[in-house]
Amino acid sequence: MLTISQLAAYAGVTVRAVRHYHRIGLLPEPERDRSGYRTYDAVAVVRLIRIRTLADAGVPLARVQELLAAGPEEFAGGVQEIDKALRAEIRRLQDTRSRLARLAAGEHLALPQSVVDYLDRLRGLGVEERYIEMERDAWIMIAAQVPHSIDSVIAKKHEELDDPEMVKLYSLLGGALDWPADDPRIVEVADIMERLMVRAVEAGEVGADDGIDDQFVDLLDSTMVESSPHAARLLAILEERGWRGWTRIERVPAERLNTELSPS
């Protein structure tokens, strides 16, 4: 007959594990002998080894009892079910690891891959990092508002970058943070933006439903104005020419514009 320490040693587990298996009902707990000790036989050793083998193979303890009592077919089916669950858990953990790896890159925090790729394309065009950071923060907010359509929005942005005028605009905006207040290039930026907006109107792209409410548009516009020292002047120039907005650009009718700009 064996003591609990000997049982544990023969089965390759700890005494603590044996006691845990007693508590959860996996290993029957023998009665005490006349000396007050619990003693174990070969049957307990074999059962404990089987328990340890199943546990080491990844079988949840909650299912060990079921498998120990199962016939060959039931045992095989149970193992297949456990394997299927483990494979699903492995996929989940691999996906978690992938997300963590993307987060380590910095920009993937709260941004879908499509936006990250777009920002990388701007870097490839030589746009300064400070300007890209401004865009990144805006895209974080936009992606949270329209998660189901953000990929299509970014696809349209990629199409726009195929236009040399848009590339020229980004090259100017990327360095605008260091321009003096009266820098004439601000007018050049306004000229390019106006040409792009005229094309958008002609293509029927201005005024389309973008899924973003007016209050959120105002938030994005005010954030842009606060972030750039030249934004207010640029928007004023465009408004004098009959355009309003930044996130959602609109054509202001001439009669309305004259009324708003005329002194009261």
C-alpha positions as CSV (number, residue, x, y, z in Angstrom):
1,M,0.0,0.0,0.0
2,L,1.2,3.5,-0.8
3,T,1.2,6.8,1.0
4,I,-0.1,9.9,-0.8
5,S,3.5,11.0,-1.4
6,Q,4.4,7.7,-2.9
7,L,1.3,7.7,-5.1
8,A,2.2,11.2,-6.4
9,A,5.8,10.1,-7.1
10,Y,4.7,7.0,-9.0
11,A,2.2,9.0,-11.1
12,G,4.6,11.9,-11.7
13,V,2.4,14.6,-10.1
14,T,2.5,16.6,-6.9
15,V,0.8,15.8,-3.6
16,R,-1.1,19.1,-4.1
17,A,-2.4,17.8,-7.4
18,V,-3.6,14.5,-5.8
19,R,-5.5,16.5,-3.2
20,H,-7.0,18.7,-5.8
21,Y,-8.2,15.7,-7.8
22,H,-9.8,14.3,-4.6
23,R,-11.6,17.6,-4.1
24,I,-13.1,17.7,-7.6
25,G,-14.0,14.0,-7.6
26,L,-11.6,12.8,-10.2
27,L,-9.7,10.5,-7.9
28,P,-11.6,8.6,-5.2
29,E,-10.3,9.3,-1.7
30,P,-9.7,6.1,0.3
31,E,-10.7,5.6,3.9
32,R,-8.1,6.1,6.6
33,D,-6.5,3.0,8.0
34,R,-6.2,2.2,11.7
35,S,-3.3,4.5,12.1
36,G,-5.2,7.4,10.6
37,Y,-3.5,7.5,7.2
38,R,-4.9,7.2,3.8
39,T,-3.3,4.5,1.7
40,Y,-3.5,3.8,-2.0
41,D,-3.2,0.8,-4.3
42,A,-2.1,0.1,-7.9
43,V,-5.6,1.0,-9.2
44,A,-5.2,4.5,-7.8
45,V,-1.7,4.8,-9.5
46,V,-3.1,3.7,-12.9
47,R,-6.1,6.1,-12.6
48,L,-3.9,9.0,-11.5
49,I,-1.5,8.4,-14.5
50,R,-4.5,8.4,-16.9
51,I,-5.8,11.7,-15.3
52,R,-2.3,13.2,-15.7
53,T,-2.0,12.1,-19.3
54,L,-5.3,13.5,-20.3
55,A,-4.6,16.8,-18.4
56,D,-1.1,17.1,-20.0
57,A,-2.7,16.6,-23.5
58,G,-4.9,19.6,-22.9
59,V,-8.1,18.0,-21.9
60,P,-10.0,20.3,-19.5
61,L,-10.4,18.7,-16.0
62,A,-14.1,19.1,-16.3
63,R,-14.1,16.6,-19.1
64,V,-11.6,14.1,-17.8
65,Q,-14.1,12.2,-15.8
66,E,-16.3,11.8,-18.8
67,L,-13.4,10.4,-20.9
68,L,-12.2,8.1,-18.2
69,A,-15.6,6.4,-18.1
70,A,-16.1,6.4,-21.9
71,G,-16.0,3.5,-24.3
72,P,-13.6,3.5,-27.3
73,E,-16.0,5.3,-29.7
74,E,-17.2,7.8,-27.1
75,F,-13.6,8.4,-26.1
76,A,-12.6,9.1,-29.7
77,G,-15.6,11.4,-30.2
78,G,-14.8,13.3,-27.0
79,V,-11.2,13.8,-28.0
80,Q,-12.2,15.1,-31.4
81,E,-14.6,17.6,-29.8
82,I,-11.8,18.8,-27.5
83,D,-9.4,19.0,-30.4
84,K,-11.9,21.2,-32.3
85,A,-12.3,23.5,-29.3
86,L,-8.5,23.7,-28.9
87,R,-8.0,24.6,-32.6
88,A,-10.6,27.3,-32.3
89,E,-8.9,28.7,-29.2
90,I,-5.5,28.6,-31.0
91,R,-7.0,30.6,-33.9
92,R,-8.4,33.1,-31.4
93,L,-5.0,33.4,-29.6
94,Q,-3.2,33.8,-33.0
95,D,-5.6,36.5,-33.9
96,T,-5.0,38.2,-30.6
97,R,-1.2,38.0,-31.1
98,S,-1.6,39.5,-34.6
99,R,-3.6,42.4,-33.2
100,L,-1.0,42.9,-30.5
101,A,1.8,42.9,-33.1
102,R,-0.1,45.5,-35.1
103,L,-0.7,47.6,-32.0
104,A,3.0,47.6,-31.4
105,A,3.4,49.4,-34.7
106,G,1.6,52.3,-33.1
107,E,-0.9,53.4,-35.8
108,H,-3.0,50.3,-35.6
109,L,-4.4,51.5,-32.4
110,A,-8.1,52.3,-33.2
111,L,-7.3,52.3,-37.0
112,P,-8.3,49.6,-39.6
113,Q,-5.6,48.3,-41.9
114,S,-7.0,50.3,-44.9
115,V,-6.3,53.6,-43.1
116,V,-2.9,52.5,-42.0
117,D,-2.0,51.7,-45.6
118,Y,-3.3,55.0,-46.8
119,L,-1.2,56.9,-44.2
120,D,1.8,54.8,-45.3
121,R,1.2,55.9,-48.9
122,L,1.2,59.6,-47.7
123,R,4.6,58.9,-46.1
124,G,5.8,57.5,-49.4
125,L,4.8,60.7,-51.1
126,G,7.1,62.6,-48.7
127,V,4.3,64.1,-46.5
128,E,5.7,65.3,-43.2
129,E,5.0,63.1,-40.1
130,R,3.4,66.0,-38.2
131,Y,0.8,66.4,-40.8
132,I,0.2,62.7,-41.1
133,E,-0.4,62.6,-37.3
134,M,-3.1,65.2,-37.7
135,E,-4.8,63.1,-40.4
136,R,-4.4,60.0,-38.3
137,D,-6.3,61.4,-35.4
138,A,-9.1,62.6,-37.7
139,W,-9.3,59.1,-39.3
140,I,-9.5,57.5,-35.9
141,M,-12.6,59.5,-35.2
142,I,-14.1,58.9,-38.7
143,A,-13.4,55.2,-38.6
144,A,-15.3,54.9,-35.3
145,Q,-18.3,56.7,-36.7
146,V,-18.6,54.8,-40.0
147,P,-16.8,51.4,-39.4
148,H,-18.7,49.6,-42.1
149,S,-17.9,52.1,-44.9
150,I,-14.4,53.3,-43.9
151,D,-12.7,50.9,-46.4
152,S,-14.7,52.3,-49.3
153,V,-14.0,55.9,-48.1
154,I,-10.3,55.1,-48.1
155,A,-10.5,53.4,-51.5
156,K,-11.8,56.7,-52.8
157,K,-8.9,58.5,-51.1
158,H,-6.5,56.2,-52.9
159,E,-8.2,57.1,-56.2
160,E,-7.8,60.8,-55.4
161,L,-4.0,60.3,-54.8
162,D,-3.7,59.1,-58.4
163,D,-4.4,62.7,-59.4
164,P,-1.2,64.8,-59.6
165,E,-3.1,67.8,-58.3
166,M,-3.9,65.9,-55.1
167,V,-0.3,64.8,-54.7
168,K,0.8,68.5,-55.2
169,L,-1.8,69.5,-52.5
170,Y,-0.4,67.1,-50.0
171,S,3.1,68.1,-50.7
172,L,2.2,71.7,-49.9
173,L,0.0,70.9,-46.8
174,G,2.7,68.7,-45.4
175,G,5.0,71.6,-45.0
176,A,2.5,74.3,-44.3
177,L,2.9,74.0,-40.5
178,D,6.1,75.9,-40.7
179,W,5.0,78.6,-43.2
180,P,4.8,82.3,-42.1
181,A,1.3,83.7,-41.7
182,D,1.5,85.6,-45.0
183,D,3.1,82.9,-47.0
184,P,1.8,83.2,-50.7
185,R,1.7,79.4,-51.0
186,I,-1.6,79.4,-49.0
187,V,-3.2,81.0,-52.0
188,E,-1.7,78.2,-54.1
189,V,-3.2,75.6,-51.8
190,A,-6.6,77.4,-52.2
191,D,-6.3,77.3,-56.0
192,I,-5.6,73.6,-56.0
193,M,-8.4,72.9,-53.6
194,E,-10.8,74.9,-55.7
195,R,-9.9,73.0,-58.9
196,L,-10.4,69.7,-57.1
197,M,-13.7,70.8,-55.7
198,V,-15.0,71.9,-59.1
199,R,-14.1,68.5,-60.4
200,A,-15.9,66.9,-57.5
201,V,-19.1,69.0,-58.2
202,E,-18.9,68.1,-61.9
203,A,-18.6,64.4,-61.0
204,G,-21.6,64.6,-58.6
205,E,-19.5,63.8,-55.6
206,V,-20.3,66.9,-53.5
207,G,-23.5,66.6,-51.4
208,A,-23.6,62.8,-51.3
209,D,-24.6,61.2,-48.0
210,D,-21.4,60.3,-46.1
211,G,-23.1,58.8,-43.1
212,I,-21.6,61.4,-40.7
213,D,-23.9,63.8,-38.8
214,D,-23.5,67.6,-38.9
215,Q,-22.3,67.9,-35.4
216,F,-19.4,65.5,-36.0
217,V,-18.5,67.3,-39.2
218,D,-18.3,70.6,-37.2
219,L,-16.0,68.8,-34.6
220,L,-13.6,67.6,-37.4
221,D,-13.6,71.1,-39.0
222,S,-12.9,72.9,-35.7
223,T,-10.2,70.4,-34.8
224,M,-8.5,71.0,-38.2
225,V,-8.7,74.8,-37.7
226,E,-7.2,74.5,-34.2
227,S,-4.4,72.2,-35.4
228,S,-3.1,74.4,-38.2
229,P,-2.1,78.0,-37.9
230,H,-3.1,78.7,-41.6
231,A,-6.4,76.7,-41.7
232,A,-8.6,79.7,-40.8
233,R,-7.1,81.9,-43.6
234,L,-7.3,79.1,-46.1
235,L,-11.0,78.5,-45.3
236,A,-11.7,82.3,-45.5
237,I,-10.1,82.4,-49.0
238,L,-12.2,79.5,-50.1
239,E,-15.4,81.0,-48.7
240,E,-14.7,84.2,-50.5
241,R,-14.7,82.1,-53.7
242,G,-18.0,80.4,-52.8
243,W,-16.9,77.3,-51.0
244,R,-17.5,76.3,-47.4
245,G,-16.3,73.4,-45.2
246,W,-13.4,71.1,-45.0
247,T,-14.6,67.7,-44.0
248,R,-17.8,68.1,-46.1
249,I,-17.3,70.8,-48.7
250,E,-20.4,72.6,-50.1
251,R,-20.9,75.2,-52.8
252,V,-22.5,78.3,-51.5
253,P,-24.9,79.9,-53.9
254,A,-23.7,83.4,-55.0
255,E,-26.7,85.3,-53.8
256,R,-26.4,83.7,-50.3
257,L,-22.7,84.3,-50.3
258,N,-23.2,88.0,-51.2
259,T,-25.8,88.4,-48.4
260,E,-23.5,86.8,-45.8
261,L,-20.4,88.8,-46.8
262,S,-22.1,92.2,-47.2
263,P,-22.0,94.5,-44.1
264,S,-25.2,94.7,-42.2
